Amino acid sequence: MSYVCPICNGLDSAPVLLCPNCHQETVDCGLQEDYAGPYSPYVASSHAQTIPAAANQCLHLMHCPHCLTEFSYAADTWYVPGRI
């Protein structure tokens, strides 16, 4: 059983989300875990193991270029039968 993030894999675009602070459009900055440390992009994905509720979700970092607010967005992953 495999799940893929449609946003990370270019199958869908991130939804237009408004900043909770200033209500301007935000920008998707990719996986939140990629910002955890200098070697985090090279470490196996671990957010599904550390956050049980996010087992079928991919956490993206959303950024507001207007007021510099950042927040997480949990994108639902798609089930892909078989092995990837």
C-alpha positions in Angstrom: 0.0 0.0 0.0 1.5 3.3 -1.1 0.4 6.9 -0.8 1.8 9.8 -2.8 1.3 13.5 -2.3 -0.3 15.0 -5.5 1.2 18.4 -4.7 4.8 17.2 -4.2 4.6 15.0 -7.3 3.1 17.7 -9.6 -0.2 15.9 -10.1 -2.2 18.8 -8.5 -1.5 22.3 -7.4 -1.6 23.6 -3.8 -5.0 25.2 -3.0 -5.1 28.9 -2.6 -5.0 29.5 1.1 -5.4 32.9 2.8 -3.1 34.0 5.5 -4.8 33.8 9.0 -3.1 37.0 9.9 -3.6 39.4 7.0 -5.9 37.4 4.7 -3.6 37.7 1.7 -2.8 34.7 -0.6 -0.1 32.4 0.7 2.6 30.5 -1.2 3.3 26.7 -0.9 7.0 26.3 0.2 7.0 22.5 0.0 7.4 19.9 2.6 7.6 21.2 6.2 10.1 18.6 7.2 12.6 19.8 4.6 13.1 22.9 6.8 13.9 20.9 9.9 17.7 20.8 9.5 20.6 20.9 7.1 20.4 17.2 6.2 16.6 16.7 6.4 16.1 16.5 2.6 18.4 13.5 2.6 16.8 11.6 5.5 13.9 9.2 4.9 10.5 10.7 5.3 9.5 10.5 9.0 6.5 12.8 9.5 4.0 9.8 9.2 5.9 8.1 12.0 6.2 11.1 14.3 2.7 12.4 13.8 0.2 9.5 13.8 -2.7 11.6 12.6 -0.7 12.6 9.5 -0.4 9.0 8.2 -2.2 9.8 5.0 -1.3 13.4 4.8 1.7 15.4 3.6 2.6 18.5 5.7 3.4 21.6 3.6 4.8 24.9 4.8 2.7 27.8 3.7 4.2 31.3 3.7 2.6 34.7 3.4 4.9 37.1 1.4 3.0 40.1 2.7 3.3 39.7 6.5 5.8 36.8 6.7 3.4 34.5 8.6 4.0 30.7 8.2 1.7 27.8 8.9 1.3 24.2 8.1 -1.2 22.7 5.5 -2.0 19.0 5.6 -2.5 17.8 2.0 -4.4 14.6 1.6 -2.3 11.9 -0.1 -3.6 9.7 -2.9 -3.7 5.9 -2.6 -1.7 4.1 -5.3 -2.3 0.4 -5.5 0.8 -1.8 -5.7 4.4 -0.9 -5.0 6.0 2.3 -6.1 
